[in-house]
Amino acid sequence: MDIAGAFEIRPEHWDDSRGTFLEWYRFDLLEKAVGRSLDLRQANISVSRRGVVRGIHYADTPPGQAKYVTVPRGAIIDYAVDLRVGSPTFGEWSSVRLDDVDRNAVFLEEGLGHAFVALADDTVVSYLVSSTYDPALEHGVSPFDDELALTFPSEAGELTASDKDRDAPTFAAAQSAGNLPDYDAVQSYARGGVA
């Protein structure tokens, strides 16, 4: 992915007449690939219909919420949105297809915004996260914000989102309100320092 702190993970598959086996998460291989470990605190699953958009979500850092995301069933376009003020890619986004064929994953560091759109009915998305959910620390930016201009594929069909996501502030409004993470503080915290 083209955003610092966002990584696509491509696990090795072992296929035979019985089917497929893969290690969809290995802490040691993730640490080797991205230079740090994921301090796993919670695991989540969402099930979405085709066209459902979830996000753009992020959490205050510290503690933030690093995410390791994969799709056991169905397909999504997964978006990493750089919301970190002072980042070289501030305001930019990158996307990757995650599905039950290639079984890739993404790792997103704290401070990055995360969103996805489901490309098939009953799409299951699994998240491993570094902190437990705390509504007081959670924020959102509208996935339909014209300034960010996320590109949603026609394959998604008619788009739908929760009221919370649809009514989330624009990127500019979140920045004006001082709600976006600071890049240097996030980097320090993600590397084991103090924000």
N, C-alpha and C positions, 0 to 999 in steps of 0.2 A: 504494500500500500504506500501511497505517496505522502503520508502524514507521519511526522516523527512520533514515535510511541504507539503506532498502529502496525500490526504485523499479521500477515496471512500465514497460517500454519498448514502444512501439507503432510499429513501422516502417511506412513507407508501402509499399504494394504497387502494382506496375504489372502489370495483367492484360490479356491479349489472347488471340487465338485459339491461340497457342502454349503458353500457360500463365501463369505468374506469375514476376516478378522482384522481388527486394527486397534492400536492403542490411541484413542482419541484425545487423551491428555496424559502427558508425562511431565512432572514437575522439573525433572533434571534436564530434559531436552528443551523445555521452554526456557529455563534459566540460561542454558547454553546459547540458545538462539537470540534471546532478547536482552540478556545481560542482567536479569533479575528474576526472582521467583514471584509466584502468585501466592500471597498469604490467604489461602482459601478460608472464607468465613460463612458463605451461604451458597446454595445452589438453587436455581430457579428454572422453571419450564413455562413457556407460553405456548398456547395452541391458537392458531389464527386461520381465518378464512382467507382465500385469495383476495388480494387488494387491500388487506389491512395494513395500515402504516402505524408503527409504534415508534415513539421518540419525536424529537431529539431529546434524550435524557442525559443528565450529568449530575454530579454531587459535589458539594463543597469539599475542598481539599485544604487541610486534612479533614477527615481521613480519605475523602474521595472514594471512588469505587472502580478499581481495575476490573476488567471483564475478559473472560475467555468464553467465546460463543461458538457453538456448532449447531448443525441442523440434523437430528436423527431421522426426521421424516419430512418430505416436501422440499421446498426451495425458497430462498429469500435473496434479495439484494441487500447487503449489509453496508451501512454507511458509518464511517468515522469522520466526525466533524471537528475541526480544530477550533475550539472555543477559548483557548488559552491566550490571554492578552500578553503580547510580547513575543509570541512564538513566530518563527520565520514563516510558518504556513497559516497564520491566524486568519480565520474566516474561510479557509479552503476545506474541501472535503474529498474523500476518496471512497470508492465502493468496490465490493467484490461479491460475486455470487457464491453462496453457501448452499449446498444441497445434499441429498441422500445418495448421490452417485459418487462424487469426488470426496465427500465427507471432510472437506477442509474446515478450518476453524479460523477465528481471528482473536488476537489478543490486543486489547486497548488499555493503555495506561490511564491512570487517574487524570481527570481534567478534560479528557476528550468527550465530546458529545457522541451519543450512539443512537442510531435509528435503523429500522429495516422495513421493507415492504414484502409481504408474503406473495409468492408467485403461484401457490397451489392451495386448495382447500386442505384443512387439517394439517397445516405445516406446524411442526414441533420445533421450537427453538430452545436450546439448553444453554444456560449461562452459569458459569462458575464465577463468583465475585469475591472481592477482597474485603468487603465490609457488609454488615447487615443493613437491611433497609431501614432508613430513618427519614420519615417524611419531612422533618424540619430541615434536613440537609439536601433534599432532592429538588432539582430544578428542571426546567424544560425550555426549549426554544422551538418555535413552530417549524415543523418539517415542510410547511408550505410557504415559508418566507421567500419572497422574491429575491432578496439580496443574496441569500445562500444558494438559491436555485438548484436544489437537489433534483436530479433527473430520475424520474420514475419510468420504468420500461412499460411499453404497451402490454406486455405479457401479464402485468399485474391486473389489468382490467380496471373496473371502477374502483377508485380509492375511497377508503373510509378510515376514520380515526376516532379515538375517544374525544369527548368534549375537552378534556384536560389537554390533550396534545394539539387539537385543532385551535384551541383558544390560548395556547402558550404565547408568550411575548415574542416579538420579532428579535432577530439577532441584534439589531441596533438598539432596541428597547432594553434588552438584557444587558448590553454593554453600558448604556447610559445609566442604568440603575446600579451599576457596579456589581452585578451578580455573576460575572464571568470569572473563571479561575485565572490566577496569575501564573504565567509560564515558568518563571524562575522558582517560585514557591512550589509548584507542582513537581518540577524536576528535582529539587532538593528533597522533597518528601518521598518521591518514588524511589530515590536512590538511598533511602535510609537516613536522610538528614531530618531537619526540623523545618517546617514551613514557616 
